[in-house]
């Protein structure tokens, strides 16, 4: 009899393999297959042999050893990334729970009872004390998954776990790019402060010369006050840059998760080594390797799997309760011959009418449509992010070249205006305008260089770069 019991249980387990999950077909990407073209993208072709961002480790992309140490510290200490890792562990544990539903839970049970039976209830007509002891090993309740309901829920939990894993990767990429941008911003603000300090020194020297000329009657009071305005303006810029640098350091320390030593902080933007060149690829299919898009696809698969569970709710549920052991009216007789006992109790529940199953099935299909829209939206947003970054990359060199030429021209204008003023040909107003233009263009040149480097980091991130 025991052999038949085990054969029957094995047969049920073997049959419990089919599912009612709809066949999954990967949706077509709702974006063009190639990147945009036009005047803004004419210089976006990478050098031959440049790697794809998703194939390039972040340690290879960032060539500066200091920024590598800063990013590594952030990966170890950042609380948001730690939360993402804990979410992955929780999703893995939930998947393990759901997967275990496919297997029977075998329990060992020991029980004993002593009961006084009154005479009018006793089969002997006399009051008596009844004792019963038992030890059994068996399955209390196991749903045999004939129609794949539990299998569908297990597949759903697996896809949600995989989506959480990809979300952690996405969080890591965002953290790396955020730390790099904060680092570069700090470097740019420190260079701006250095420029403001050198400008202040030059303006103080000019102010002292004009004051001497004023005392000798060679300059007017207007010239002196105009020179003083430049000194005060430079002081204001120094104070503003000092404030920004402090805020940049605070932002970087927050991202890293701990205060950084001063030797890891950049001195100026010019001291940051160039980033490694990457390729955007020929086709926009590289977007499908981005972790946020992979996460959206896993959630789409999870919604698809839940439809299988909703379909299975229309079919019967078959469960099994079985146990084998020993029982006796005396504790000492539990393991004597002839005390063996067993139970085999299959159960089938056939749904006849439950309006909730139809609503649940409709909800599961709508949920799949929602997940599909979110997946397509993620691809479209990713395409736009890459296209924007490529547009900046395609015009960056021209902007840098034009701004450098503008700085050189305004520097020469300032030199000539100063020379004409010292010779008494022009008023100090020309010098003032030339100096303001020079300082503004030098500041703009730093900002353009920062934007160019930040865009390289952004392009690396939006193309799915940032792997270990």
Secondary structure, 3 states (H helix, E strand, C coil): CHHHHHHHHHHHHHHCCCCCCCCCCCCCCCCCCECCCCHHHCCCCCCCCCCEHHHCEHHHHCCCHHHHHHHHHHHHHCHHHHHHHHHHHHHHHHHHHHHHCCCCCEEEEEEEEEEEECCCCCCCCCCEEEEEEEEEEEEEEEEECCCCHHHHHHHHHHHHHHHHHHHHHHHHHHHHHHHHHHHHHHHHHHHHHHHHHHHHHHHHHHHHHHHHHHHCCCCCHHHHHHHHHHHHHHHHHHHHHHHHHHHHHHHHHHHHCCCCCHHHCCCCHHHCCCCCCCECCCEHHHHHHCHHHHHHHHHHHHHHHHHHHHHHCCCCEEEEEEEEEEEECCHHHCCCCCCEEEEEEEEEECCCCCHHHHHHHHHHHHHHHHHHHHHHHHHHHHHHHHHHHHHHHHHHHHHHHHHHHHHHHHHHHHHHHHHHHHCCCCCHHHHHHHHHHHHHHHHHHHHHHHHHHHHHHHHHHHCCCCEC
